[in-house]
Amino acid sequence: MTKCAIITGASRGIGRAIATQLASEGFSLIINYNNSKFQAEELSKELQKKYNINAFHFKADVSNENDIDEMVNFAVKKFGKIDVLVNNAGVCVDLPFEERTVSSFQKTFKTNLFSVFYLSKLVGRIMKKNKFGKIVNISSNNSINGFYPTTIDYDASKSALNSLTKNLSIEFAPYVNVNAVAPGWIDTDMNKEVLTDEIAKLECERILKRRIGTPQDVANLVSFLVSDKADYIDGEVIVIDGGMF
C-alpha cells in the first residue's frame, strides 16, 4: 500500500529535497508552503509527472492552529491516513543580542516549536490509531552547540525541539517512531545571506568533510528514518553536520 507524508516548508531547500526523495520512493505527498506558492505548485506538478505519484501543494501557516487543522483534514480526506510527518518549516533571523526581544522569541518559538507540538499531536493521534507512523523533526546542531548569540532564539527553539522529540517518542510508543535530525551548515536559501564564500571557506575548516552540506544530505537521512530499516531507532536526535568541531 502506498505510504503518504506531510512535509512542512517543502517548497524549497531541505523540505524540497525531502519531498523529492520521498516521491522517488513512491510516497504520496502533501507539500506544505506558506509564501512560496509558485515553487510549491511547480514542485507538486514535477513530482507527479516524474514519479507518477499523488502530490498536493497546500498553503498553511504552521504557526496558525486553524491552518494546521485544515491541512491535516485535507491529508486525511485525500489519503485516508498519514504515515509520515516531517516537521521542517522553521524561521531564523540573525540579530545582535541587544536587539532581541521577548516578542521575537515568541515568534520564533511559535513557528519552530509550538507548530511541531500541535501538528504532531493531531497526526500522532491518527498514527496511533493506525498503529504505524514516523515523525521526523528538523532540528539544528545549534541546538547542541551554541555557536552564535545572533541566533539565540533559534538555538533555544531547536534545543526545546530536541526535548519535545524525546517526549513525543514516549507518548506515541510503541507504534510511532519520533526522531529529530540536526543539520549543520546546509546550502539553502535561508543561509545564503550569512554563508558568503568567505565564511563558507572558514567554516569548512571546522568541518571534517571539508564542505558545506547539501539539502540532499539531509533528505537521505530522513529517507532512512522513515523507512522500515530504521524501525528500532526512536527518540533520537541525529546530528548531520559533516563532523563539525
C-alpha positions in Angstrom: 0.0 0.0 0.0 1.3 3.5 -0.9 2.6 5.5 2.0 1.7 9.1 2.4 3.6 12.0 4.0 3.1 15.6 5.1 6.2 17.7 4.7 6.1 21.3 6.1 8.1 24.0 4.5 8.5 21.8 1.5 8.6 24.3 -1.4 12.4 24.9 -1.2 15.6 24.0 0.5 15.7 20.9 2.8 12.0 20.4 2.6 12.0 20.4 -1.2 14.8 17.8 -1.2 12.9 15.6 1.3 9.8 15.8 -0.8 11.7 14.9 -4.0 13.4 12.0 -2.3 10.2 10.5 -0.8 8.4 11.0 -4.2 11.2 9.0 -5.8 10.4 6.2 -3.3 6.7 6.2 -4.2 5.2 8.3 -1.4 2.1 10.3 -1.9 2.7 13.9 -0.6 1.3 17.0 1.0 3.7 19.7 0.1 3.1 22.4 2.6 4.1 26.0 1.9 3.2 29.4 3.3 4.5 32.1 0.9 6.2 30.2 -1.9 3.0 29.2 -3.9 4.7 29.1 -7.3 7.5 26.9 -6.2 5.2 24.5 -4.3 2.8 24.3 -7.2 5.6 23.6 -9.7 7.2 21.0 -7.4 3.9 19.1 -7.0 3.4 19.0 -10.8 7.0 18.0 -11.4 6.9 15.1 -8.9 3.6 13.8 -10.1 4.8 13.7 -13.7 8.2 12.3 -12.9 7.3 9.7 -10.4 3.6 9.0 -11.1 2.6 9.8 -7.5 -0.1 11.9 -5.9 1.3 15.2 -4.7 -0.8 18.1 -3.5 0.5 21.6 -2.5 -1.2 23.1 0.5 -0.9 26.6 1.9 -0.8 26.7 5.7 1.0 28.9 8.1 2.2 26.4 10.6 2.1 29.0 13.4 -1.6 29.1 13.0 -3.6 26.3 14.6 -6.6 26.7 12.2 -4.3 26.3 9.2 -2.8 23.1 10.7 -6.3 21.7 11.3 -7.3 22.3 7.7 -4.1 20.8 6.3 -4.4 17.6 8.4 -8.1 17.3 7.5 -7.2 17.7 3.8 -4.5 15.0 4.0 -6.9 12.5 5.7 -9.6 13.3 3.1 -7.1 12.7 0.3 -5.2 9.7 1.6 -7.4 8.3 4.4 -4.3 8.1 6.7 -0.9 9.8 7.4 2.1 7.6 7.6 4.9 10.1 7.8 5.2 13.7 9.1 8.3 15.7 8.5 8.3 18.9 10.6 10.7 21.0 8.5 9.2 24.5 8.5 11.2 27.0 10.5 12.4 30.6 10.8 15.8 32.0 11.6 16.6 35.7 11.7 20.1 36.9 12.7 20.1 39.9 15.0 22.5 41.3 17.6 21.8 40.1 21.1 20.8 43.5 22.4 18.1 43.8 19.7 16.4 40.6 20.7 13.0 41.0 22.4 10.5 38.7 24.1 8.3 39.2 21.1 10.9 38.0 18.7 11.5 34.9 20.9 7.8 34.2 20.9 7.5 34.5 17.1 10.4 32.1 16.6 9.1 29.6 19.1 5.6 29.7 17.6 6.9 28.5 14.3 9.8 26.3 15.3 8.4 24.6 18.4 4.7 25.2 19.0 3.7 24.3 15.5 5.6 21.0 15.8 3.8 20.2 19.1 0.3 20.9 17.7 0.8 19.2 14.3 2.4 16.2 15.9 -0.4 16.0 18.4 -3.0 15.8 15.6 -1.1 13.5 13.3 0.1 11.3 16.2 -3.5 10.5 17.1 -4.1 9.2 13.6 -0.8 7.2 13.6 -1.5 5.7 17.0 -5.0 4.6 15.8 -3.4 3.0 12.7 -0.6 1.5 14.8 2.0 2.9 12.5 3.8 6.2 11.9 7.1 8.0 11.5 7.7 11.6 12.6 10.9 13.4 11.9 11.6 16.9 13.3 14.3 19.0 11.6 16.4 20.5 14.4 19.9 22.0 14.1 23.3 21.4 15.5 22.9 24.8 17.1 20.6 23.1 19.5 23.6 21.2 20.9 26.4 23.7 20.5 25.6 27.5 20.9 27.8 28.9 18.1 26.4 32.4 17.6 24.3 34.6 20.1 22.9 36.3 17.0 20.6 33.3 16.6 19.9 32.8 20.3 16.1 32.4 19.9 16.5 30.0 17.0 19.1 27.9 19.0 16.8 27.8 22.1 13.8 26.8 20.0 15.7 23.9 18.4 17.0 22.8 21.9 13.4 22.7 23.0 12.5 20.8 19.9 15.0 18.1 20.8 13.3 17.7 24.2 9.9 17.7 22.5 11.1 14.9 20.2 12.0 12.6 23.1 8.8 13.3 24.9 6.7 12.6 21.8 8.5 9.4 21.2 7.4 8.2 24.7 3.9 9.5 24.2 3.4 7.7 20.9 5.2 4.5 21.6 5.3 1.7 20.6 3.8 2.2 17.1 5.1 5.7 16.2 8.8 6.5 15.8 9.7 10.1 16.6 13.2 11.3 15.8 15.0 14.5 15.1 17.7 15.4 12.6 20.1 18.2 13.5 21.9 19.6 10.4 24.9 21.8 10.5 25.7 24.2 7.7 23.5 23.4 4.7 23.5 25.3 1.4 19.9 26.7 1.4 18.2 30.0 0.7 17.9 30.6 4.4 21.7 30.5 4.7 22.7 32.4 1.6 23.0 35.8 3.1 25.1 34.6 6.0 27.1 31.9 4.2 29.2 34.0 1.9 32.1 32.4 0.0 34.5 33.8 2.6 32.5 32.5 5.6 31.9 29.1 3.9 35.7 28.7 3.4 36.3 29.5 7.1 33.5 27.2 8.3 34.8 24.3 6.1 38.0 24.4 8.1 35.9 23.3 11.1 34.1 20.5 9.2 35.8 17.2 8.9 34.3 16.6 5.5 35.6 20.0 4.4 32.4 21.0 2.6 29.1 22.6 3.3 26.2 20.2 3.4 23.5 19.9 0.8 19.7 19.5 1.2 20.1 16.1 -0.3 22.4 15.0 2.5 19.6 15.7 4.9 17.0 14.1 2.7 19.0 10.9 2.6 18.9 10.7 6.4 15.2 11.5 6.6 14.5 8.8 4.0 16.3 6.3 6.1 14.5 7.3 9.3 11.0 6.9 7.7 11.9 3.6 6.2 11.3 0.1 7.8 15.1 -0.2 8.1 15.0 2.4 10.9 12.3 0.7 12.9 14.5 0.3 16.0 15.6 4.0 16.1 13.3 6.0 18.3 13.6 9.2 20.4 17.0 10.1 18.9 18.5 13.4 17.8 20.9 12.6 15.0 23.5 15.3 14.1 24.3 15.6 10.4 27.0 18.3 10.1 29.9 16.6 8.3 31.8 16.3 11.6 31.8 20.0 12.8 34.0 20.9 15.7 
